[in-house]
Amino acid sequence: MDGEPQKVGPCMWPIEEIPHSDQVYRQVPPPDRIGKKSRRYPNEGHFSLAAEEKGLSVNWDKYVTVKSVFELISLRLNKKGNFTDYSGFKIYKFPVGLIKTFDRIADVEHDPVCKGNPAPPGTPNNRAHSLVLHDDDLEIRVKLSEYCRDNHSESHCDFPISTLENEINEMRENVTSTIYHQCKWPAVGDKG
Amino acid sequence: MENYTVELQHIYEEIEHSKYLKDLPEDWDEQGAAAIDEALYEVSIGFLLKYAEYLLTEKHIIIESPEINPTRNGSVDLSWSTDNARMLINIRRKGGEMIAYYYGDLRDDKDVVKGSVSANKITDSLAVWMENLRK
């Protein structure tokens, strides 16, 4: 039917092996969401799993840039039905090879998200989505958060977020026609 | 419970600050996080006080204050990071019980301790390791 999102199967994109030499991005909510007192950031709680999650959600750099991670955040609806306030989020990157050396991490698994073609407003597709598979293990949470703090210059992805405002506002106004709501999703740069 | 206002002031201050956890709404991180279970929060605070007071009165050790942080699944983290040691204790429900899961090491994976105990009583082996968190 015209205007109806095209139904897609479990996933329209193949699940690929993520090479050790690649990196994954993890988004961390702003520090002021957890009180006013100065504290270590990110902390272990930022790497905990929500109920029913089997791994930590990350985005594979084969299919996203830091800019597109912010765009994906901005196009998602929160539980109040508003677009997520992306402005205070921080993005950290991890070498896949390093993560896989942690004892209790079973794997870093590509897990593309397909919600439709176009995907409904508020729930964009995400070809980059991947999972760091672990059992909400405390040691892993300690090591991931400490890696970010001890290697801030390499792990923190600085980005001039204010430059995105107009582009994001435009995408939000045409929310089902963004690249993230269609089935076109090329690899980043020459990595594909 | 006695009040060790001078010796444990730093811990009482962190507890006072942590009361905001009880008011965090569902989806506080806009990434689907659960609200913090209030009963679980109270047990977590009780757990911290029990160990801090036990180490003070029985071993004459004042431990550093942890950061008391929320997690995405509604449980509570107690997180220490000192020059010599790091420890994470996560209090959560399992079945009808409140359980404290813990991981600690003396940096560089030395003297690693990991396991789980009841959150409602002192377990000697954990208390002994927590002496590494002395102030």
Interface residues (C-beta under 8 A of the other chain):
Chain A: Q27 P29 R33 I34 G35 K36 K37 R39 R40 N43 E44 G45 S48 L49 A50 A51 N78 K79 K80 T84 D85 D136 D137 L138 E139 R141 V142 E146
Chain B: H17 S18 Y20 L21 E26 D27 W28 D29 E30 Q31 G32 A33 A34 E67 N69 P70 T71 R72 N73 G74 S75 D77 S79 S81 R86 L88 N90 Y101 Y102 Y103 V112 K114
